[in-house]
Amino acid sequence: MSRHRRRSYRITYAPPADDTLAKMDGADAFRSAMARTLGRDPYGHGSAAVDAERDRREATVGGAIVLYYVSGSVLTVTVVRLVPFG
C-alpha cells in the first residue's frame, strides 16, 4: 500500500441542503459527482474560498452550486446550501 494514500472525506448535508437534494432530479448522480470530486479533494475542483475563509468554500458540482464547509480534523465536507441549475 502506498504511503501517499488519498484520503476520502465524508459528505454530509445540513437540513436546507438535504431538503433541496431530496427534490432534485438526478440526486443519485449528484451524490456520485460529489464523492468523485469534493469527497476526494474539497479544496480542488475549481472551488473557491468564501469571504477569505479557507474552510468555507463554494464550487459547482453536478449541475449545482454548492456552498460547504471543510473539517480537516474529521475529514468531513458539510454542504450547507445547494442551488441546482435550471
C-alpha positions in Angstrom: 0.0 0.0 0.0 1.3 3.4 -0.9 2.1 5.8 1.9 0.6 8.5 -0.2 -2.9 7.0 0.0 -5.6 9.5 -0.8 -8.0 10.4 2.0 -11.7 10.4 1.4 -13.9 13.0 3.0 -17.3 12.0 4.3 -20.0 14.2 2.8 -22.9 15.4 5.0 -25.8 17.7 4.2 -27.3 20.3 6.6 -31.1 20.3 6.6 -31.6 23.0 4.0 -29.2 21.4 1.5 -30.7 17.9 2.3 -34.2 19.2 1.5 -33.0 20.6 -1.8 -31.2 17.4 -2.6 -34.4 15.4 -1.9 -36.2 17.4 -4.5 -33.5 17.3 -7.2 -33.8 15.3 -10.4 -30.7 13.1 -10.6 -29.9 13.2 -6.8 -28.0 9.9 -7.0 -25.9 11.2 -9.9 -25.2 14.4 -7.9 -24.1 12.4 -4.8 -21.7 10.4 -7.0 -20.3 13.5 -8.5 -19.8 14.9 -5.0 -17.9 11.8 -3.9 -15.7 11.8 -7.0 -14.8 15.5 -6.7 -15.1 17.2 -3.4 -15.1 13.9 -1.5 -11.6 13.4 -2.7 -10.3 16.9 -2.8 -12.5 19.5 -1.1 -10.0 22.3 -1.8 -9.7 21.5 -5.5 -12.1 21.0 -8.5 -12.4 24.7 -9.1 -13.7 25.5 -5.6 -13.1 28.9 -4.1 -12.8 30.2 -0.6 -15.8 32.3 0.6 -15.1 35.6 2.5 -11.4 34.6 2.6 -12.1 31.7 4.9 -10.1 28.7 3.7 -12.6 26.1 5.0 -15.8 27.9 3.9 -16.0 27.1 0.2 -18.1 27.2 -2.9 -17.9 25.0 -6.0 -20.0 23.9 -9.0 -20.6 20.2 -9.0 -23.0 18.0 -11.0 -25.2 20.9 -12.2 -25.4 22.7 -8.9 -23.7 25.5 -6.9 -22.6 24.0 -3.6 -21.7 26.1 -0.5 -19.9 23.9 2.0 -17.5 23.8 5.0 -14.5 21.5 5.2 -13.4 19.9 8.5 -9.9 18.5 8.0 -9.7 17.1 11.6 -12.6 14.7 11.0 -12.4 14.6 7.2 -15.9 15.9 6.6 -17.4 18.1 3.9 -20.7 19.6 5.2 -22.9 21.0 2.4 -24.9 23.9 3.8 -26.5 25.3 0.7 -27.3 23.7 -2.7 -28.6 25.6 -5.7 -29.3 23.4 -8.7 -29.2 24.9 -12.2 -32.5 25.2 -14.1 
